[in-house]
Amino acid sequence: MNNDQWPLLLRDAEAEVEGAKERLFAALYAELRQLAERQLRRNGCVSISPTTLLHETFLGMAQGHAIFPDRARFMAYASRAMRGLIIDFARQRRAQKHGADFHITRLDTQVAEQHPGPNAQERELLRLSEALDALAARDPHLAELVDLKYFCGFSLVEIAALRSVSERTVQRDWEKARLILFKALNEVE
């Protein structure tokens, strides 16, 4: 969807014009599905399909009353919502590994010895999520930039166009966000 269509579709959806939300979702479906695929690939989740993630995200977003003045904010919000669902799924899997879904069974000790603790990738994902939440509390603008760049996969040029700022401004903000996240991730260890 090009940026010229966005204001019209959004205005109609907010005004609750019949079928407007469905047209908006249909117009964004391909892009949101790609976002879901990137999220799952990047976060190593193979137990959820991109379609399931997309539809769960849409259901969650449809329940809220967030207003999106532009496509960039919508995509960043969708990315955060998907990340949140993936984090919830990872936490649920981790809890099950630690007895939340306890059933008495015979345990093959060789398997237990090969996998002594929670998945390292899940731990890293949880740490990254906590660092991003802290960044969002400190500077929402930078957190949105991380969502657009890292999770949505937009280039710095695309983000600059979405935000109507120079590429150099986005580059400076990206470096600042990376530095803050790097420090936060290294302090946690």
Stockholm file with secondary structure:
# STOCKHOLM 1.0

chainA/1-189         MNNDQWPLLLRDAEAEVEGAKERLFAALYAELRQLAERQLRRNGCVSISPTTLLHETFLGMAQGHAIFPDRARFMAYASRAMRGLIIDFARQRRAQKHGADFHITRLDTQVAEQHPGPNAQERELLRLSEALDALAARDPHLAELVDLKYFCGFSLVEIAALRSVSERTVQRDWEKARLILFKALNEVE
#=GR chainA/1-189 SS CCTTHHHHHHHHHHTTCTTHHHHHHHHHHHHHHHHHHHHHHHHTCCSSCHHHHHHHHHHHHHHSCCCCSSHHHHHHHHHHHHHHHHHHHHHHHHHHHTTTTCCCCCCCHHHHHHSCSSCHHHHHHHHHHHHHHHHHHHCHHHHHHHIIIIISCCCHHHHHHHHTSCHHHHHHHHHHHHHHHHHHHHHHC
#=GC SS_cons         CCTTHHHHHHHHHHTTCTTHHHHHHHHHHHHHHHHHHHHHHHHTCCSSCHHHHHHHHHHHHHHSCCCCSSHHHHHHHHHHHHHHHHHHHHHHHHHHHTTTTCCCCCCCHHHHHHSCSSCHHHHHHHHHHHHHHHHHHHCHHHHHHHIIIIISCCCHHHHHHHHTSCHHHHHHHHHHHHHHHHHHHHHHC
//
